[in-house]
């Protein structure tokens, strides 16, 4: 569980950095946000399932489209909400042992 949890954090930080980097490109940056917003929303909904994931994907979509809001680390905030501040217990992935007979 911990490994999966921190993989999500790493991916989220990378996605946040990519989203923020468009702010550094003069003139072209806002147009790149138009392309990045749907991709970021799709990735958010894949990373976080259920209603919370859908809400977060809408939030990241809007955040990426709004001018001047690229500095907000939406993926990292969602990770913090899910694993640090949420009172809901996150499900523990179950491992299934498979025996192969030859």
C-alpha positions in Angstrom: 0.0 0.0 0.0 2.7 2.5 1.0 4.6 1.9 -2.3 1.4 2.6 -4.4 0.7 5.6 -2.2 4.1 7.2 -2.9 4.0 6.3 -6.6 0.8 8.4 -6.8 2.6 11.2 -5.0 5.5 11.1 -7.4 3.3 11.0 -10.4 1.2 13.9 -9.0 4.3 16.0 -8.4 5.4 15.4 -12.0 2.0 16.3 -13.4 1.9 19.5 -11.3 5.4 20.5 -12.5 4.3 19.9 -16.1 1.2 22.0 -15.6 3.3 24.8 -13.9 5.9 24.8 -16.6 3.5 26.1 -19.2 3.3 29.3 -17.2 7.0 29.9 -18.0 6.6 29.8 -21.8 5.6 33.3 -23.0 2.7 33.6 -25.5 2.5 29.9 -26.2 2.0 28.8 -22.6 -1.7 29.6 -22.4 -2.4 27.6 -25.6 -0.5 24.6 -24.2 -2.8 24.8 -21.2 -5.8 24.2 -23.5 -4.1 20.9 -24.5 -2.9 20.0 -21.1 -6.2 20.6 -19.2 -8.2 17.5 -20.6 -5.1 15.3 -20.3 -4.6 16.3 -16.7 -8.3 15.7 -15.9 -8.1 12.3 -17.5 -5.0 11.4 -15.4 -6.6 12.7 -12.2 -9.7 10.5 -12.7 -7.4 7.5 -13.4 -5.3 8.1 -10.3 -8.3 8.7 -7.9 -11.4 6.6 -8.4 -15.0 7.4 -7.4 -16.7 10.7 -6.7 -13.6 12.3 -5.2 -11.6 11.5 -8.4 -14.4 13.0 -10.6 -14.5 16.1 -8.5 -10.7 16.4 -8.6 -10.6 15.9 -12.3 -13.1 18.7 -12.8 -11.1 20.9 -10.5 -7.8 20.3 -12.3 -9.5 20.9 -15.6 -10.8 24.3 -14.5 -7.5 25.2 -12.7 -5.5 24.5 -15.9 -7.8 26.6 -18.1 -8.0 29.6 -15.8 -5.2 32.1 -16.5 -2.7 32.7 -13.7 -3.7 29.6 -11.7 -1.0 27.3 -12.9 0.9 27.6 -9.7 -1.7 25.6 -7.7 -0.4 22.0 -7.2 -3.8 20.3 -7.7 -2.5 16.7 -7.9 -0.4 17.1 -4.8 -3.4 18.7 -2.9 -5.5 15.7 -3.9 -2.9 13.3 -2.7 -2.7 15.2 0.6 -6.5 15.2 0.9 -6.7 11.5 0.2 -3.8 10.1 2.3 -3.3 12.7 5.0 -6.4 14.7 5.8 -9.2 12.3 4.8 -11.0 10.6 7.6 -11.9 7.7 5.3 -9.7 4.6 5.5 -8.2 3.8 2.1 -8.6 0.2 1.0 -5.6 -2.0 1.3 -4.8 -3.8 -2.0 -5.1 -7.6 -1.6 -2.4 -9.8 -3.0 -3.6 -13.1 -4.6 -1.2 -16.0 -4.7 -1.3 -18.0 -7.9 0.1 -21.5 -8.0 1.4 -22.7 -11.4 1.4 -26.5 -11.9 3.6 -27.7 -14.7 
